[in-house]
Amino acid sequence: MRVPALITALAVAATITASAIAPARAEPSADDRAAFKALVQQQLDAFRRDDAAGAYSHAAPGIRQMFPSPDVFMTMVRQAYPPVYRSQSVAFGEVVDGPLGPMEKVYLTASDGSGWIALYSFQKQADGTWKISGCQLLKDEAPTI
């Protein structure tokens, strides 16, 4: 077997193996998308009320391991995610497939008027419900109209 043919054969084998190990994810259903929006909105509402326990209740187990109490979680959000903690306005965007599962783009206007995109990720729990597994905050550089 020539070297290019061997490389091609190995690449095909690797692709087949990767497909078997990481099965394709199903597109989130309309019910899943509604659940994502409800989770984010309920958590944002809890932040506005300074309801640490309410906000924390929507966090996935991995988040709870990193921030072991509602108060620790709320302190982290206040310090690291001010646009999430106190947004003036919220608009829900598309749901995209992220590296670990579904993610929803949420467009926020911070209290100072700046625009932000919060990429919320979700994790399906053993009981079939969804929890928020992360949030990446990006400055929205789109011009305002």
FIKOLZA-1660 file (N, C-alpha, C; in steps of 0.1 Angstrom, whole numbers, plus 5000, padded with zeros to 4 digits):
% residues 145
   i   px   py   pz ch aa at
   1 5009 4988 5000  A  M  N
   1 5000 5000 5000  A  M CA
   1 5009 5012 5000  A  M  C
   2 5006 5022 4991  A  R  N
   2 5014 5034 4991  A  R CA
   2 5010 5043 5002  A  R  C
   3 5019 5052 5006  A  V  N
   3 5017 5061 5017  A  V CA
   3 5004 5069 5016  A  V  C
   4 5001 5076 5005  A  P  N
   4 4988 5084 5004  A  P CA
   4 4976 5075 5006  A  P  C
   5 4976 5063 5001  A  A  N
   5 4965 5054 5003  A  A CA
   5 4964 5050 5017  A  A  C
   6 4975 5047 5024  A  L  N
   6 4975 5044 5038  A  L CA
   6 4969 5055 5046  A  L  C
   7 4973 5068 5043  A  I  N
   7 4968 5079 5051  A  I CA
   7 4953 5081 5049  A  I  C
   8 4949 5079 5036  A  T  N
   8 4934 5080 5034  A  T CA
   8 4927 5069 5041  A  T  C
   9 4932 5057 5041  A  A  N
   9 4925 5046 5049  A  A CA
   9 4925 5049 5064  A  A  C
  10 4936 5054 5069  A  L  N
  10 4936 5058 5083  A  L CA
  10 4926 5069 5086  A  L  C
  11 4925 5079 5078  A  A  N
  11 4916 5090 5080  A  A CA
  11 4901 5085 5080  A  A  C
  12 4898 5076 5070  A  V  N
  12 4885 5070 5069  A  V CA
  12 4882 5062 5082  A  V  C
  13 4891 5054 5087  A  A  N
  13 4889 5046 5099  A  A CA
  13 4887 5055 5111  A  A  C
  14 4895 5066 5112  A  A  N
  14 4894 5076 5123  A  A CA
  14 4880 5082 5123  A  A  C
  15 4875 5086 5111  A  T  N
  15 4862 5092 5110  A  T CA
  15 4851 5083 5114  A  T  C
  16 4852 5070 5110  A  I  N
  16 4842 5060 5113  A  I CA
  16 4842 5058 5128  A  I  C
  17 4854 5057 5134  A  T  N
  17 4856 5055 5149  A  T CA
  17 4850 5067 5156  A  T  C
  18 4853 5079 5152  A  A  N
  18 4848 5091 5159  A  A CA
  18 4833 5091 5158  A  A  C
  19 4827 5088 5147  A  S  N
  19 4813 5088 5146  A  S CA
  19 4806 5077 5155  A  S  C
  20 4813 5066 5157  A  A  N
  20 4807 5056 5166  A  A CA
  20 4808 5060 5181  A  A  C
  21 4819 5067 5184  A  I  N
  21 4821 5072 5198  A  I CA
  21 4812 5083 5201  A  I  C
  22 4811 5093 5192  A  A  N
  22 4803 5105 5195  A  A CA
  22 4791 5105 5186  A  A  C
  23 4780 5098 5190  A  P  N
  23 4769 5098 5181  A  P CA
  23 4763 5112 5178  A  P  C
  24 4757 5113 5167  A  A  N
  24 4751 5126 5163  A  A CA
  24 4740 5129 5173  A  A  C
  25 4739 5142 5177  A  R  N
  25 4729 5147 5186  A  R CA
  25 4716 5151 5178  A  R  C
  26 4705 5148 5184  A  A  N
  26 4692 5152 5178  A  A CA
  26 4690 5167 5179  A  A  C
  27 4684 5172 5169  A  E  N
  27 4680 5187 5169  A  E CA
  27 4671 5189 5181  A  E  C
  28 4673 5199 5189  A  P  N
  28 4664 5202 5200  A  P CA
  28 4649 5204 5195  A  P  C
  29 4640 5198 5202  A  S  N
  29 4626 5199 5198  A  S CA
  29 4620 5213 5202  A  S  C
  30 4608 5216 5197  A  A  N
  30 4602 5228 5201  A  A CA
  30 4600 5229 5216  A  A  C
  31 4597 5218 5223  A  D  N
  31 4596 5218 5237  A  D CA
  31 4609 5221 5244  A  D  C
  32 4620 5215 5239  A  D  N
  32 4633 5218 5244  A  D CA
  32 4636 5233 5243  A  D  C
  33 4634 5238 5231  A  R  N
  33 4637 5252 5229  A  R CA
  33 4628 5261 5239  A  R  C
  34 4616 5258 5241  A  A  N
  34 4608 5265 5251  A  A CA
  34 4613 5264 5265  A  A  C
  35 4618 5252 5268  A  A  N
  35 4624 5250 5281  A  A CA
  35 4637 5258 5283  A  A  C
  36 4645 5259 5273  A  F  N
  36 4657 5267 5273  A  F CA
  36 4654 5282 5276  A  F  C
  37 4644 5287 5269  A  K  N
  37 4640 5301 5271  A  K CA
  37 4634 5303 5285  A  K  C
  38 4626 5294 5289  A  A  N
  38 4620 5295 5303  A  A CA
  38 4631 5295 5314  A  A  C
  39 4641 5286 5312  A  L  N
  39 4651 5285 5322  A  L CA
  39 4659 5298 5323  A  L  C
  40 4663 5303 5312  A  V  N
  40 4671 5315 5312  A  V CA
  40 4663 5327 5317  A  V  C
  41 4650 5328 5313  A  Q  N
  41 4642 5339 5318  A  Q CA
  41 4639 5338 5333  A  Q  C
  42 4637 5326 5338  A  Q  N
  42 4635 5324 5352  A  Q CA
  42 4647 5327 5360  A  Q  C
  43 4659 5324 5355  A  Q  N
  43 4671 5327 5362  A  Q CA
  43 4674 5342 5362  A  Q  C
  44 4672 5348 5350  A  L  N
  44 4674 5363 5350  A  L CA
  44 4664 5370 5359  A  L  C
  45 4652 5365 5360  A  D  N
  45 4642 5371 5369  A  D CA
  45 4646 5369 5384  A  D  C
  46 4652 5358 5387  A  A  N
  46 4657 5355 5400  A  A CA
  46 4669 5364 5404  A  A  C
  47 4678 5367 5394  A  F  N
  47 4689 5376 5396  A  F CA
  47 4683 5390 5399  A  F  C
  48 4673 5394 5392  A  R  N
  48 4668 5408 5394  A  R CA
  48 4662 5409 5408  A  R  C
  49 4657 5398 5414  A  R  N
  49 4651 5398 5427  A  R CA
  49 4661 5395 5438  A  R  C
  50 4674 5393 5434  A  D  N
  50 4684 5389 5443  A  D CA
  50 4680 5376 5450  A  D  C
  51 4673 5367 5443  A  D  N
  51 4669 5354 5448  A  D CA
  51 4680 5343 5444  A  D  C
  52 4690 5342 5453  A  A  N
  52 4701 5333 5450  A  A CA
  52 4697 5319 5449  A  A  C
  53 4688 5314 5458  A  A  N
  53 4683 5300 5457  A  A CA
  53 4675 5298 5444  A  A  C
  54 4667 5307 5440  A  G  N
  54 4660 5306 5427  A  G CA
  54 4669 5305 5415  A  G  C
  55 4679 5314 5415  A  A  N
  55 4688 5314 5403  A  A CA
  55 4696 5301 5403  A  A  C
  56 4701 5297 5415  A  Y  N
  56 4709 5285 5416  A  Y CA
  56 4701 5272 5413  A  Y  C
  57 4688 5272 5414  A  S  N
  57 4680 5260 5412  A  S CA
  57 4681 5256 5397  A  S  C
  58 4684 5266 5388  A  H  N
  58 4685 5263 5374  A  H CA
  58 4699 5258 5369  A  H  C
  59 4708 5258 5378  A  A  N
  59 4722 5254 5375  A  A CA
  59 4724 5239 5374  A  A  C
  60 4731 5234 5364  A  A  N
  60 4734 5220 5363  A  A CA
  60 4744 5215 5374  A  A  C
  61 4744 5202 5376  A  P  N
  61 4753 5197 5386  A  P CA
  61 4768 5202 5385  A  P  C
  62 4773 5203 5373  A  G  N
  62 4787 5208 5372  A  G CA
  62 4789 5222 5377  A  G  C
  63 4779 5230 5375  A  I  N
  63 4780 5244 5380  A  I CA
  63 4779 5244 5395  A  I  C
  64 4770 5235 5401  A  R  N
  64 4768 5234 5415  A  R CA
  64 4781 5229 5422  A  R  C
  65 4789 5221 5415  A  Q  N
  65 4801 5216 5421  A  Q CA
  65 4812 5227 5421  A  Q  C
  66 4812 5236 5411  A  M  N
  66 4821 5247 5411  A  M CA
  66 4817 5258 5421  A  M  C
  67 4804 5259 5423  A  F  N
  67 4799 5270 5432  A  F CA
  67 4789 5263 5442  A  F  C
  68 4795 5258 5453  A  P  N
  68 4787 5249 5462  A  P CA
  68 4775 5254 5470  A  P  C
  69 4772 5267 5468  A  S  N
  69 4760 5272 5475  A  S CA
  69 4754 5284 5467  A  S  C
  70 4741 5286 5469  A  P  N
  70 4735 5297 5462  A  P CA
  70 4742 5311 5464  A  P  C
  71 4747 5313 5476  A  D  N
  71 4754 5326 5479  A  D CA
  71 4767 5327 5471  A  D  C
  72 4775 5317 5471  A  V  N
  72 4787 5317 5463  A  V CA
  72 4784 5319 5448  A  V  C
  73 4774 5312 5443  A  F  N
  73 4770 5313 5429  A  F CA
  73 4766 5327 5426  A  F  C
  74 4758 5333 5435  A  M  N
  74 4753 5347 5432  A  M CA
  74 4764 5357 5433  A  M  C
  75 4774 5355 5442  A  T  N
  75 4786 5364 5443  A  T CA
  75 4794 5363 5430  A  T  C
  76 4795 5351 5424  A  M  N
  76 4803 5349 5412  A  M CA
  76 4795 5357 5400  A  M  C
  77 4782 5355 5400  A  V  N
  77 4775 5362 5389  A  V CA
  77 4776 5377 5390  A  V  C
  78 4774 5382 5402  A  R  N
  78 4775 5397 5404  A  R CA
  78 4788 5402 5399  A  R  C
  79 4799 5395 5402  A  Q  N
  79 4813 5400 5399  A  Q CA
  79 4816 5397 5384  A  Q  C
  80 4813 5385 5379  A  A  N
  80 4818 5381 5366  A  A CA
  80 4808 5384 5355  A  A  C
  81 4795 5385 5358  A  Y  N
  81 4785 5386 5348  A  Y CA
  81 4775 5397 5350  A  Y  C
  82 4780 5410 5352  A  P  N
  82 4771 5421 5356  A  P CA
  82 4760 5422 5345  A  P  C
  83 4762 5421 5332  A  P  N
  83 4751 5422 5323  A  P CA
  83 4740 5412 5324  A  P  C
  84 4744 5400 5329  A  V  N
  84 4734 5389 5332  A  V CA
  84 4727 5392 5345  A  V  C
  85 4735 5397 5355  A  Y  N
  85 4729 5399 5368  A  Y CA
  85 4719 5410 5368  A  Y  C
  86 4721 5421 5360  A  R  N
  86 4712 5432 5359  A  R CA
  86 4711 5437 5345  A  R  C
  87 4703 5430 5337  A  S  N
  87 4701 5435 5323  A  S CA
  87 4689 5444 5322  A  S  C
  88 4690 5454 5313  A  Q  N
  88 4679 5463 5311  A  Q CA
  88 4669 5456 5301  A  Q  C
  89 4674 5448 5292  A  S  N
  89 4665 5442 5282  A  S CA
  89 4671 5429 5278  A  S  C
  90 4662 5420 5273  A  V  N
  90 4666 5406 5269  A  V CA
  90 4659 5403 5257  A  V  C
  91 4666 5397 5247  A  A  N
  91 4660 5392 5235  A  A CA
  91 4666 5378 5232  A  A  C
  92 4658 5368 5230  A  F  N
  92 4662 5355 5227  A  F CA
  92 4665 5353 5213  A  F  C
  93 4677 5346 5210  A  G  N
  93 4681 5344 5196  A  G CA
  93 4680 5329 5193  A  G  C
  94 4688 5325 5184  A  E  N
  94 4687 5311 5179  A  E CA
  94 4694 5301 5188  A  E  C
  95 4689 5289 5187  A  V  N
  95 4696 5278 5194  A  V CA
  95 4705 5271 5184  A  V  C
  96 4718 5270 5188  A  V  N
  96 4728 5264 5180  A  V CA
  96 4734 5252 5187  A  V  C
  97 4740 5243 5179  A  D  N
  97 4747 5231 5185  A  D CA
  97 4761 5235 5189  A  D  C
  98 4763 5235 5202  A  G  N
  98 4776 5238 5207  A  G CA
  98 4785 5225 5209  A  G  C
  99 4797 5227 5214  A  P  N
  99 4806 5215 5215  A  P CA
  99 4801 5205 5225  A  P  C
 100 4793 5209 5235  A  L  N
 100 4788 5199 5244  A  L CA
 100 4773 5198 5244  A  L  C
 101 4766 5204 5235  A  G  N
 101 4752 5203 5234  A  G CA
 101 4746 5216 5230  A  G  C
 102 4733 5218 5231  A  P  N
 102 4726 5229 5226  A  P CA
 102 4730 5242 5234  A  P  C
 103 4730 5253 5227  A  M  N
 103 4733 5266 5232  A  M CA
 103 4723 5276 5227  A  M  C
 104 4719 5286 5235  A  E  N
 104 4710 5296 5230  A  E CA
 104 4717 5310 5231  A  E  C
 105 4716 5317 5221  A  K  N
 105 4721 5331 5221  A  K CA
 105 4710 5340 5227  A  K  C
 106 4715 5347 5237  A  V  N
 106 4706 5356 5244  A  V CA
 106 4712 5370 5243  A  V  C
 107 4705 5380 5237  A  Y  N
 107 4710 5393 5236  A  Y CA
 107 4706 5402 5248  A  Y  C
 108 4716 5408 5254  A  L  N
 108 4713 5415 5266  A  L CA
 108 4717 5430 5265  A  L  C
 109 4710 5439 5271  A  T  N
 109 4714 5452 5272  A  T CA
 109 4717 5454 5287  A  T  C
 110 4730 5458 5290  A  A  N
 110 4734 5460 5304  A  A CA
 110 4729 5473 5309  A  A  C
 111 4730 5474 5322  A  S  N
 111 4725 5486 5329  A  S CA
 111 4731 5499 5324  A  S  C
 112 4744 5498 5318  A  D  N
 112 4750 5510 5313  A  D CA
 112 4747 5512 5298  A  D  C
 113 4738 5504 5292  A  G  N
 113 4734 5505 5278  A  G CA
 113 4742 5497 5269  A  G  C
 114 4753 5491 5273  A  S  N
 114 4761 5483 5264  A  S CA
 114 4754 5470 5260  A  S  C
 115 4758 5465 5248  A  G  N
 115 4751 5453 5243  A  G CA
 115 4760 5441 5245  A  G  C
 116 4754 5429 5249  A  W  N
 116 4761 5417 5252  A  W CA
 116 4754 5405 5246  A  W  C
 117 4761 5395 5242  A  I  N
 117 4755 5382 5238  A  I CA
 117 4759 5372 5249  A  I  C
 118 4749 5366 5255  A  A  N
 118 4752 5355 5265  A  A CA
 118 4749 5342 5257  A  A  C
 119 4759 5333 5257  A  L  N
 119 4757 5320 5251  A  L CA
 119 4755 5310 5262  A  L  C
 120 4742 5307 5264  A  Y  N
 120 4738 5297 5274  A  Y CA
 120 4739 5283 5269  A  Y  C
 121 4745 5274 5277  A  S  N
 121 4745 5260 5273  A  S CA
 121 4737 5252 5283  A  S  C
 122 4731 5241 5278  A  F  N
 122 4722 5233 5285  A  F CA
 122 4726 5219 5286  A  F  C
 123 4722 5212 5297  A  Q  N
 123 4725 5198 5299  A  Q CA
 123 4712 5191 5303  A  Q  C
 124 4709 5180 5296  A  K  N
 124 4697 5173 5299  A  K CA
 124 4700 5164 5311  A  K  C
 125 4691 5164 5320  A  Q  N
 125 4693 5156 5333  A  Q CA
 125 4687 5142 5331  A  Q  C
 126 4690 5134 5341  A  A  N
 126 4685 5120 5340  A  A CA
 126 4670 5119 5340  A  A  C
 127 4663 5129 5347  A  D  N
 127 4649 5129 5347  A  D CA
 127 4642 5135 5335  A  D  C
 128 4651 5139 5325  A  G  N
 128 4645 5144 5312  A  G CA
 128 4644 5160 5312  A  G  C
 129 4646 5166 5324  A  T  N
 129 4646 5181 5324  A  T CA
 129 4659 5187 5319  A  T  C
 130 4659 5199 5317  A  W  N
 130 4672 5206 5313  A  W CA
 130 4676 5216 5324  A  W  C
 131 4689 5218 5325  A  K  N
 131 4695 5227 5334  A  K CA
 131 4706 5235 5327  A  K  C
 132 4709 5247 5332  A  I  N
 132 4719 5256 5325  A  I CA
 132 4733 5251 5330  A  I  C
 133 4741 5247 5319  A  S  N
 133 4754 5242 5322  A  S CA
 133 4765 5252 5320  A  S  C
 134 4762 5264 5316  A  G  N
 134 4772 5274 5314  A  G CA
 134 4767 5286 5307  A  G  C
 135 4775 5296 5308  A  C  N
 135 4772 5309 5301  A  C CA
 135 4785 5316 5297  A  C  C
 136 4786 5319 5284  A  Q  N
 136 4797 5326 5279  A  Q CA
 136 4792 5340 5275  A  Q  C
 137 4799 5350 5280  A  L  N
 137 4795 5364 5278  A  L CA
 137 4804 5370 5268  A  L  C
 138 4798 5376 5257  A  L  N
 138 4806 5382 5247  A  L CA
 138 4801 5396 5245  A  L  C
 139 4809 5406 5243  A  K  N
 139 4805 5420 5240  A  K CA
 139 4799 5420 5226  A  K  C
 140 4787 5426 5225  A  D  N
 140 4781 5427 5212  A  D CA
 140 4786 5439 5205  A  D  C
 141 4793 5437 5194  A  E  N
 141 4799 5448 5187  A  E CA
 141 4791 5453 5176  A  E  C
 142 4779 5448 5174  A  A  N
 142 4770 5452 5163  A  A CA
 142 4766 5466 5165  A  A  C
 143 4766 5474 5154  A  P  N
 143 4762 5488 5156  A  P CA
 143 4747 5489 5159  A  P  C
 144 4744 5499 5167  A  T  N
 144 4729 5501 5170  A  T CA
 144 4723 5509 5160  A  T  C
 145 4711 5507 5157  A  I  N
 145 4703 5514 5147  A  I CA
 145 4694 5524 5153  A  I  C
% end
